Amino acid sequence: MMRALSIYAVVSVLAVSGCAQPKELKIDGPVIRLSANPKAPAAGYFTLKGGLTADRLLSVTSPIVIRIEMHQSMTSAGPSAGSSGAMTSMKLLDGGVEIPAGGTVRFSERERHLMLYNINPGVKTGDTVQLNFTFASGLILQTYAPVRAAGSLI
């Protein structure tokens, strides 16, 4: 009986310590999609999963991209009530993006996304691109995103 209680105590401590490990902010599924026009920016998509505390993504950089901006796509109704065409525009997310504690923030087509201006012309489909994510907390995460062809499904 004493041995069974000791084993139970060890298992309980391991289970509690496993649950108590801090949940860290992480980047899932990063992908870069090239533009059909080599002079146009590439696009970047990924999902951020928040940690135990809220944070703010301030910037994304890469050693092979001159400038990376975070954008929000917006769709609005056409110019008149009878118009069937919706207008899509982009807004620069200059102040960064809030990442709620334990929340999920997606950068995807038709929503938030990265615009990669002047990506190294030697980058081809199948390569990987290093991305460095800087957060308001001082955290810097590095990941590698596979490069997809223009028009490919993400």
N, C-alpha and C positions, 0 to 999 in steps of 0.2 A: 504494500500500500504506500509506504514511504517513497519507494523508488518511482511509482506511478505519479505521485505528487511532484517529485523533483523533475521528472521529464515534462510534466504539464507546465511547471513553472518556467523551465527553459524555453519551451515552445511559446508560451505566452509572452515572455520577454522578447523573443525574436520577432513575433508577430507585431507587438507594439512598436518596437524599434524600427521595423520595416515600414510601418504606417507613419511614423514620426519623421521620416526623412523629408527634408524640405523639397517641395515641388518647385522645379526651376522653369524659368521661361525657356521656351524652345521654338525652333523653326522647323516646320514640316513641309515636305514636298516642294522645295524651291525649283523653279523652272524658268529658263530664259527662252523667249521665242523671238527669233530674228525677224526683221522686216523684209518684205519682198523687195523694197527699195533700199539698197545698201547705204544710202545717205540719210535714210529715216531712222529714228530711234528703234531699238529693240524694246521688248516689253518683258517685265519680270513678274512672276506670280509665286505665292507661297502662303502658308498659314502660320500665324503666331499663336502659340498657346501660352497664356499668362501663368506666372508663378504665384507664390503666396501673397505677394504685394503687387499693387498696380505699378505700371511703369509707362514710359512714353518712348516710342521709337522716334528718334530724332533724325537719323540719316542712314543711308545705305551707300557704301562706296565699294569700289573694285579697283585693283591695280591696272586693269586693262580697259577701263571705261573712263572717259574724261569727266562726265557729269551724270549723276543718277538723281532723278526727281521722283517724289511720291505724288501720285495724282488720284483724283476721285472722278469717275465718269458719272455724268448726270444726263438723264433723258427728260426732255420737256415736251409738252404738247406742241403741235404745229403752230404756225403763225395765226391761224384763225380757227374758230370753233368747227368749221366745216372741213378743215384740212385733215387728211389722213396721215400725213408724214410727221413723225416725231423727230425732234432735233437732239442730237447727242453732242455734249461738250465735255471738256475736262477742266477741272479746277486743281491748281497746285496746292498740295497739302504742306504749306510752308512751316506750320508750327508743329509738325510731327503728327503722330497717331497714338492715341491713348490705348493702352493694353490693360484691360481690367484684370484684377486679381482673379485667377482661375478661369478667365474668359478666353474666347477664341476670336481672333481678328483675321479675316481672309483678305488676301490681295489676289483678285481674280479678274477675269474678263468682265467688262461692263460694271465693275465696282472700283475699289481701290486697286492700284497697280503701280509698278515701277516703270519709268521711262528711262532707258539707258541710251544716252546721247554719245555719239562718237565712240562706239565700241570698237576695239581693235579690229581692223579689216581682215586679219588672219583667222578670226574666230569662225568656225564652221559648225554645221549641224553635227552632233555627236560629241563635241568638245564639252568641257566643263568650265564654268566661270566662277572664280572666287568672289564671294560677296561678304562684306563686313558690315554688320548691323550695330549701330551705336544707340544706346538708350540713355535716358535722362539720369538714371541711377548710376551711370558710369560703366555699366556692363557693356562689353563689346563681344558679340558672338560672330564667329566666322563659319561660313558654310560654303558648299560647292553646288552650283546649279547646273544641271545638264542643259545643253543648248538644243532647241528644237527648230525645225524649219518653219519658215513663214507659212501661215495658214494651217499649221498642224494643230491637232487637238491636244489640249493640255491634260 
